[in-house]
Structures are given as structure tokens and as C-alpha cells.
Amino acid sequence: ASNTDAKRIFDAYIVAELSGGPNKGVRRHAKAALALANDLQHHRTANYRQAALCAEATTSVVNLVAIISGRRDPAQ
């Protein structure tokens, strides 16, 4: 993936960090949240609810990456 292809970079990160069968649901959620955010972002006639859903999906992606990377782990 090129440095400008955020979707492929994200997909590669998710696959690398969440490999294996037990993480299948988390991978599916992460990819679906990104797909929803991208889809809603490009609606030219988006209304408030669609914008709010886009923001929620984006927040979900950001929080998933923070959790996977350990940034949400309790301080020790």
C-alpha cells in the first residue's frame, strides 16, 4: 500500500494486529465502521443524521485503533 492509501494501510494494520479466528468479529467491525464513514462522507445531500452517523463511525475507528495500539490500557 502506498503512503497515501489510508484504507489499505488501515486494513493491513487491522489484519496484522488482529490476526486469527477469535478476532474475526473485531476485524469485521473495524472494516465496517471505516466503510460506513467513507460512504457517508461522500453523500452530497447528507442531512444532520447522516453527518452524525459519519462522525460516530469515525469515532469508532479512532477508538478501535487506540484500543488495539494499547493507548487505552490502564496506567501501571
Rosetta silent file (secondary structure, phi, psi, omega in degrees, C-alpha in Angstrom):
SEQUENCE: ASNTDAKRIFDAYIVAELSGGPNKGVRRHAKAALALANDLQHHRTANYRQAALCAEATTSVVNLVAIISGRRDPAQ
SCORE:     score description
SCORE:     0.000 S_00000001
   1 L     0.000  139.585  178.318    0.000    0.000    0.000 S_00000001
   2 L   -76.559  163.364  179.672    1.221    3.483   -0.808 S_00000001
   3 L   -64.153  -15.760 -178.593    1.610    6.123    1.893 S_00000001
   4 L  -100.926    1.078 -178.491   -1.474    7.895    0.532 S_00000001
   5 L  -100.527   83.347 -174.369   -3.808    4.880    0.589 S_00000001
   6 H   -61.582  -39.048 -178.228   -5.300    5.146    4.073 S_00000001
   7 H   -63.204  -46.417  179.966   -7.821    2.345    3.586 S_00000001
   8 H   -67.108  -37.043  176.943   -5.196   -0.230    2.599 S_00000001
   9 H   -63.624  -44.788  178.936   -2.889    0.891    5.405 S_00000001
  10 H   -61.980  -47.676  179.637   -5.768    0.584    7.892 S_00000001
  11 H   -58.964  -43.912  179.481   -6.757   -2.847    6.548 S_00000001
  12 H   -63.727  -40.080  178.947   -3.151   -4.075    6.771 S_00000001
  13 H   -63.150  -46.409 -179.105   -2.851   -2.756   10.336 S_00000001
  14 H   -62.069  -45.855 -179.684   -6.088   -4.446   11.403 S_00000001
  15 H   -63.767  -41.113 -178.750   -5.092   -7.762    9.813 S_00000001
  16 H   -69.287  -41.972 -175.378   -1.612   -7.638   11.367 S_00000001
  17 H   -83.678  -24.729 -176.026   -2.738   -6.644   14.853 S_00000001
  18 L  -123.859   50.849 -179.616   -5.914   -8.730   14.994 S_00000001
  19 L   -74.859  161.525  174.594   -4.988  -11.961   13.245 S_00000001
  20 L    93.804  160.953 -177.812   -6.726  -15.226   13.931 S_00000001
  21 H   -60.489  -42.007 -178.368  -10.234  -16.521   14.300 S_00000001
  22 H   -61.395  -21.309 -178.478  -11.038  -15.043   17.719 S_00000001
  23 H   -98.832    7.470 -176.704  -10.562  -11.521   16.304 S_00000001
  24 H   -57.280  -44.753 -179.215  -12.757  -12.019   13.228 S_00000001
  25 H   -64.381  -38.800  178.962  -15.654  -10.024   14.692 S_00000001
  26 H   -67.456  -42.830  176.880  -13.408   -7.123   15.700 S_00000001
  27 H   -60.535  -43.541  179.881  -11.830   -7.021   12.224 S_00000001
  28 H   -62.035  -43.421  179.029  -15.286   -7.056   10.662 S_00000001
  29 H   -63.004  -45.025 -178.497  -16.457   -4.210   12.932 S_00000001
  30 H   -61.969  -45.569 -179.297  -13.382   -2.088   12.218 S_00000001
  31 H   -67.776  -37.729  179.289  -13.693   -2.511    8.449 S_00000001
  32 H   -67.984  -39.600  178.736  -17.453   -1.881    8.523 S_00000001
  33 H   -63.725  -42.056  178.147  -17.051    1.303   10.590 S_00000001
  34 H   -66.097  -42.397  179.264  -14.472    2.660    8.152 S_00000001
  35 H   -62.406  -41.266  178.535  -16.641    1.727    5.162 S_00000001
  36 H   -64.374  -46.116  179.299  -19.664    3.463    6.719 S_00000001
  37 H   -59.701  -44.759  179.290  -17.689    6.625    7.495 S_00000001
  38 H   -65.024  -42.437  179.706  -16.322    6.751    3.940 S_00000001
  39 H   -62.229  -48.879 -178.645  -19.711    6.079    2.391 S_00000001
  40 H   -67.347  -32.310 -179.747  -21.494    8.745    4.428 S_00000001
  41 H   -60.524  -31.479 -174.164  -18.694   11.255    3.870 S_00000001
  42 L   -96.276    7.399  175.551  -19.365   11.249    0.136 S_00000001
  43 L   -74.735  115.459 -179.004  -23.149   11.812    0.269 S_00000001
  44 L   -71.367  -24.077 -178.540  -23.693   15.143   -1.448 S_00000001
  45 L  -109.867   32.002 -176.792  -27.182   15.509    0.007 S_00000001
  46 L   -62.024  141.110  175.564  -26.297   14.442    3.542 S_00000001
  47 L  -105.783 -175.293 -176.586  -28.564   15.607    6.314 S_00000001
  48 H   -58.694  -44.785 -177.558  -27.850   16.050   10.010 S_00000001
  49 H   -63.254  -41.054  178.209  -28.466   12.407   10.884 S_00000001
  50 H   -65.881  -37.905  176.907  -26.134   11.163    8.180 S_00000001
  51 H   -65.358  -40.788  178.664  -23.463   13.599    9.344 S_00000001
  52 H   -65.502  -39.591  176.783  -23.919   12.407   12.926 S_00000001
  53 H   -64.752  -38.576  177.454  -23.643    8.769   11.808 S_00000001
  54 H   -62.493  -45.319  178.881  -20.471    9.621    9.895 S_00000001
  55 H   -62.652  -40.989  179.536  -18.984   11.245   12.991 S_00000001
  56 H   -65.295  -42.579  178.580  -19.947    8.231   15.109 S_00000001
  57 H   -64.677  -40.606  178.553  -18.388    5.771   12.657 S_00000001
  58 H   -63.946  -43.587  177.724  -15.217    7.868   12.511 S_00000001
  59 H   -60.860  -39.708  178.081  -15.038    7.997   16.300 S_00000001
  60 H   -61.025  -44.741  179.163  -15.439    4.233   16.406 S_00000001
  61 H   -61.693  -46.604 -179.576  -12.488    3.744   14.032 S_00000001
  62 H   -60.953  -45.230 -179.324  -10.301    6.120   16.053 S_00000001
  63 H   -68.015  -36.718  176.197  -11.188    4.421   19.335 S_00000001
  64 H   -60.099  -45.863  179.518  -10.622    0.950   17.896 S_00000001
  65 H   -63.884  -39.898  178.832   -7.113    1.905   16.804 S_00000001
  66 H   -63.060  -40.590  179.410   -6.434    3.469   20.216 S_00000001
  67 H   -68.768  -47.114 -178.278   -7.533    0.283   21.981 S_00000001
  68 H   -61.450  -38.082 -177.424   -5.641   -2.036   19.628 S_00000001
  69 L   -79.274   -7.544  178.383   -2.456    0.032   19.940 S_00000001
  70 L    92.483    2.870 -177.922   -2.617   -0.025   23.747 S_00000001
  71 L   -71.231  -13.890  178.110   -3.300    3.676   24.209 S_00000001
  72 L  -101.162    2.513  178.874   -6.412    2.895   26.264 S_00000001
  73 L   -65.725  146.352  177.256   -4.625    0.471   28.594 S_00000001
  74 L   -63.908  145.216  177.414   -4.669    1.438   32.279 S_00000001
  75 L   -66.928  143.078 -179.998   -1.519    3.158   33.541 S_00000001
  76 L  -116.919    0.000    0.000    0.731    0.899   35.564 S_00000001
